[in-house]
Amino acid sequence: MTLKLRNREMQRSPLLKRLAGFTVIPLVGTVAPLFLLPVAARVGGVDGWYSLSVGQAVGTFGSIVISYGWNVLGPALVATAESGADRRYLWGESLRERLLLAAVVIPICAVISGYLAGPGFETFTMAMAVAFSLGGLTPTWFFVGAGDPKSIAWFDMLPRLVATLVTALVIYLTQSLWSYPILWIIATVVGLVAVQRSLGHPRIFRGSTLRGTLAGLRRRLGVALVDGLGGVYISAPVPLAGATGTAAEAGIIASADKLYRFGLITVTTLGNTLQAWTLDPAAPNATRRHISAIIAHTVLGVVGMIALGILGEFATALLFGPDVKATASSMWFYGGAFLAVSCSTPLIRNLLVPALKTRFVLAGTALGAITGVISMYVLGQAAGPDGVAAGFMLSEVALLIIISPAALGHLVSLRNKDKRK
């Protein structure tokens, strides 16, 4: 082997290891709910399945608000931090901000989900919203930026995996859904305590002031607004399906949405794998890495769209039962949304956010939120679950259309800089 080839292999090795870590870990996390949700759908019935999904949807939106943009901006900050001390400071700062937000956001999410719940499931739905709102405290983004998939496994995936498998067994034995939110909350708390210990107990509140914390929140307001607005239409399909139709119709969208979320793990995995590699400040040919990431995400999007469209109806019937299976047309709409999300991911995470061009992302997300919510409500009233799915697809397409010119323009400027070096 020549010296040139040996050096090339050495450069590829860290990426391949990172790809393996960021692929296997989310894959395990994706497979685990497949043991739980089919049991929960059948034990809960139509009303229970809808209520569970509403609690998850509202809680997921709450988690996005609580994360306050750290899931988007955080990995890049960690990846470019100059020392371990700087990384620990970032973690402590993020946890302080997110804990303060959680104290406000979680009660609001609980009340909203209780109002939207199916009859007899009000308290359970509130508990589900609390459990999933706590997802905003996740350490995953921190270890993504550090290029450390092993820590994601130990501190986030493993506690949730154990909670998921135990919950499936308990639901089956007790014929009650209550173990789901309880064990999910415990898993989140255990993971956070373990992270704090592993990082040497970074300061959270000690030595900080409320004024300083509020100043940090103001600095990240733009990214947080982008993330929060995106969360509006990401979490809206199931609640809007319930508002425009029956619990049974909302259950159809819940099943389609669940399968779509399973599929999005592949987009997240690819994005997590390539982000630190693409943004490596010492890397040669940075433009080539950006282009490779865009091509990879586009190919994944096309494959995912076709898979959801062709196999979606059968898969939801198999997983969640024939009473709440998705329609073929709704799955094609969700497939279109999958393609749009996959294409927009590298543009946002690798180009616009690191370049602090968040105003374009904010504009696209705002348009997507407005387009999506209005379309889902109007089309949902006119065409039922298929209309809600179509409106959801329109929201993601609108975002992609708005951000593409700015992202590609920035890519061209990076290419010109590379040529001048």
LINWOLIN-V6766 format. One record per residue. N is the residue number from 1. RES is the residue in three letters. PHI is phi in whole degrees, 0 to 359 (none if undefined). Layout:
BEGIN
{{N:RES:PHI} {N:RES:PHI}}
END
This chain:
BEGIN
{{1:MET:none} {2:THR:287} {3:LEU:298} {4:LYS:296} {5:LEU:293} {6:ARG:296} {7:ASN:296} {8:ARG:295} {9:GLU:295} {10:MET:294} {11:GLN:290} {12:ARG:284} {13:SER:303} {14:PRO:300} {15:LEU:295} {16:LEU:296} {17:LYS:296} {18:ARG:294} {19:LEU:300} {20:ALA:298} {21:GLY:294} {22:PHE:283} {23:THR:268} {24:VAL:294} {25:ILE:296} {26:PRO:296} {27:LEU:297} {28:VAL:297} {29:GLY:295} {30:THR:282} {31:VAL:291} {32:ALA:304} {33:PRO:298} {34:LEU:293} {35:PHE:277} {36:LEU:265} {37:LEU:297} {38:PRO:300} {39:VAL:293} {40:ALA:297} {41:ALA:297} {42:ARG:280} {43:VAL:287} {44:GLY:283} {45:GLY:72} {46:VAL:298} {47:ASP:293} {48:GLY:293} {49:TRP:296} {50:TYR:297} {51:SER:295} {52:LEU:302} {53:SER:291} {54:VAL:296} {55:GLY:300} {56:GLN:296} {57:ALA:295} {58:VAL:295} {59:GLY:295} {60:THR:297} {61:PHE:297} {62:GLY:300} {63:SER:294} {64:ILE:293} {65:VAL:296} {66:ILE:295} {67:SER:296} {68:TYR:51} {69:GLY:83} {70:TRP:295} {71:ASN:296} {72:VAL:268} {73:LEU:276} {74:GLY:303} {75:PRO:303} {76:ALA:293} {77:LEU:295} {78:VAL:292} {79:ALA:297} {80:THR:259} {81:ALA:296} {82:GLU:276} {83:SER:209} {84:GLY:297} {85:ALA:296} {86:ASP:296} {87:ARG:294} {88:ARG:295} {89:TYR:296} {90:LEU:300} {91:TRP:297} {92:GLY:298} {93:GLU:297} {94:SER:295} {95:LEU:292} {96:ARG:299} {97:GLU:297} {98:ARG:288} {99:LEU:293} {100:LEU:296} {101:LEU:294} {102:ALA:299} {103:ALA:297} {104:VAL:265} {105:VAL:286} {106:ILE:300} {107:PRO:300} {108:ILE:295} {109:CYS:298} {110:ALA:297} {111:VAL:294} {112:ILE:298} {113:SER:293} {114:GLY:297} {115:TYR:292} {116:LEU:273} {117:ALA:294} {118:GLY:288} {119:PRO:301} {120:GLY:87} {121:PHE:242} {122:GLU:299} {123:THR:294} {124:PHE:299} {125:THR:295} {126:MET:297} {127:ALA:295} {128:MET:297} {129:ALA:296} {130:VAL:298} {131:ALA:300} {132:PHE:278} {133:SER:296} {134:LEU:296} {135:GLY:300} {136:GLY:294} {137:LEU:267} {138:THR:304} {139:PRO:269} {140:THR:304} {141:TRP:301} {142:PHE:297} {143:PHE:282} {144:VAL:296} {145:GLY:297} {146:ALA:280} {147:GLY:64} {148:ASP:237} {149:PRO:295} {150:LYS:298} {151:SER:291} {152:ILE:299} {153:ALA:297} {154:TRP:289} {155:PHE:260} {156:ASP:233} {157:MET:292} {158:LEU:296} {159:PRO:301} {160:ARG:288} {161:LEU:297} {162:VAL:298} {163:ALA:298} {164:THR:295} {165:LEU:293} {166:VAL:294} {167:THR:299} {168:ALA:302} {169:LEU:293} {170:VAL:294} {171:ILE:299} {172:TYR:297} {173:LEU:284} {174:THR:263} {175:GLN:57} {176:SER:227} {177:LEU:271} {178:TRP:294} {179:SER:294} {180:TYR:301} {181:PRO:294} {182:ILE:296} {183:LEU:290} {184:TRP:294} {185:ILE:296} {186:ILE:300} {187:ALA:299} {188:THR:296} {189:VAL:295} {190:VAL:300} {191:GLY:298} {192:LEU:294} {193:VAL:299} {194:ALA:294} {195:VAL:297} {196:GLN:304} {197:ARG:293} {198:SER:293} {199:LEU:270} {200:GLY:81} {201:HIS:54} {202:PRO:302} {203:ARG:296} {204:ILE:252} {205:PHE:254} {206:ARG:296} {207:GLY:85} {208:SER:254} {209:THR:235} {210:LEU:298} {211:ARG:297} {212:GLY:294} {213:THR:295} {214:LEU:295} {215:ALA:296} {216:GLY:296} {217:LEU:296} {218:ARG:294} {219:ARG:297} {220:ARG:259} {221:LEU:299} {222:GLY:299} {223:VAL:295} {224:ALA:296} {225:LEU:296} {226:VAL:301} {227:ASP:296} {228:GLY:293} {229:LEU:296} {230:GLY:298} {231:GLY:295} {232:VAL:300} {233:TYR:276} {234:ILE:295} {235:SER:268} {236:ALA:283} {237:PRO:307} {238:VAL:292} {239:PRO:301} {240:LEU:289} {241:ALA:296} {242:GLY:291} {243:ALA:286} {244:THR:257} {245:GLY:210} {246:THR:274} {247:ALA:298} {248:ALA:295} {249:GLU:293} {250:ALA:294} {251:GLY:297} {252:ILE:297} {253:ILE:294} {254:ALA:300} {255:SER:292} {256:ALA:299} {257:ASP:294} {258:LYS:297} {259:LEU:296} {260:TYR:299} {261:ARG:295} {262:PHE:302} {263:GLY:296} {264:LEU:295} {265:ILE:302} {266:THR:293} {267:VAL:293} {268:THR:298} {269:THR:298} {270:LEU:296} {271:GLY:297} {272:ASN:297} {273:THR:294} {274:LEU:269} {275:GLN:296} {276:ALA:298} {277:TRP:294} {278:THR:291} {279:LEU:267} {280:ASP:302} {281:PRO:294} {282:ALA:266} {283:ALA:282} {284:PRO:281} {285:ASN:55} {286:ALA:300} {287:THR:298} {288:ARG:298} {289:ARG:293} {290:HIS:299} {291:ILE:297} {292:SER:299} {293:ALA:295} {294:ILE:296} {295:ILE:297} {296:ALA:299} {297:HIS:291} {298:THR:294} {299:VAL:299} {300:LEU:300} {301:GLY:297} {302:VAL:295} {303:VAL:298} {304:GLY:295} {305:MET:299} {306:ILE:295} {307:ALA:296} {308:LEU:294} {309:GLY:295} {310:ILE:278} {311:LEU:256} {312:GLY:301} {313:GLU:298} {314:PHE:297} {315:ALA:295} {316:THR:290} {317:ALA:295} {318:LEU:291} {319:LEU:281} {320:PHE:249} {321:GLY:103} {322:PRO:293} {323:ASP:291} {324:VAL:235} {325:LYS:291} {326:ALA:283} {327:THR:277} {328:ALA:298} {329:SER:293} {330:SER:296} {331:MET:289} {332:TRP:293} {333:PHE:296} {334:TYR:295} {335:GLY:297} {336:GLY:297} {337:ALA:297} {338:PHE:299} {339:LEU:299} {340:ALA:296} {341:VAL:295} {342:SER:297} {343:CYS:290} {344:SER:280} {345:THR:302} {346:PRO:291} {347:LEU:294} {348:ILE:281} {349:ARG:285} {350:ASN:258} {351:LEU:244} {352:LEU:286} {353:VAL:294} {354:PRO:299} {355:ALA:275} {356:LEU:60} {357:LYS:265} {358:THR:288} {359:ARG:296} {360:PHE:289} {361:VAL:294} {362:LEU:297} {363:ALA:297} {364:GLY:294} {365:THR:291} {366:ALA:298} {367:LEU:296} {368:GLY:297} {369:ALA:295} {370:ILE:295} {371:THR:300} {372:GLY:293} {373:VAL:296} {374:ILE:296} {375:SER:296} {376:MET:298} {377:TYR:289} {378:VAL:293} {379:LEU:291} {380:GLY:296} {381:GLN:292} {382:ALA:276} {383:ALA:231} {384:GLY:71} {385:PRO:303} {386:ASP:297} {387:GLY:294} {388:VAL:298} {389:ALA:297} {390:ALA:295} {391:GLY:297} {392:PHE:296} {393:MET:299} {394:LEU:300} {395:SER:296} {396:GLU:288} {397:VAL:294} {398:ALA:299} {399:LEU:300} {400:LEU:298} {401:ILE:297} {402:ILE:288} {403:ILE:277} {404:SER:301} {405:PRO:301} {406:ALA:293} {407:ALA:294} {408:LEU:291} {409:GLY:296} {410:HIS:294} {411:LEU:297} {412:VAL:297} {413:SER:295} {414:LEU:295} {415:ARG:295} {416:ASN:295} {417:LYS:294} {418:ASP:299} {419:LYS:293} {420:ARG:281} {421:LYS:286}}
END
